[in-house]
Amino acid sequence: MRPAHATRSAASFARLARAGAVAAMLAAAGCAYGYVTALPLGRGAAPRPHDCQVRYADLLPHEAQRLYEQVGVLCYSYVGALPPQDVMMDETRPQACRLGGEVVVRHGICPGRYPGIELGVYVARSPGVRPAVTRDVESPPASSNAAVRPE
């Protein structure tokens, strides 16, 4: 039977090897810090040049949904400590432009094996397109047995 410290060492080595493999993949891809994956959503938008101007907005996701139309999602995966904000912006800009994005908003954390930041990619709403509106359904009075039906 193996000593407990040998098992921990093997597990630590396996994690280190996986992190090293990801770091090598990122270096081979030419990324200094991270790797960006993109997923188009909705009606989409025409691609823009890879060095287009993109505004990184400090909004909550529900605020962005109300103000803009979402056309995609980016996942910025990285190894180790979170890179500086300006590095993340520089590394995500080409994919945001490819999705036709004008505004990028941080949503949260990407699911998956390695840490990642999820970013929503948005464009200005088309004329005549209204944002989705959510409304509360009123509760019936306490004495009523009537069912609540959406309008």
Protein Blocks (a to p, Z undefined) as FASTA:
>chain_A
ZZfklmmmmmmmmmmmmmmmmmmmmmmnopakbccddddehjbpadddfkbccddddddf
klmmmmmccfbdcddddehjaddfklmmmmmmmmmmmnopabdcdfbdcedjbdcddddd
dddddehiacddddddddddfkbcbdcddZZ
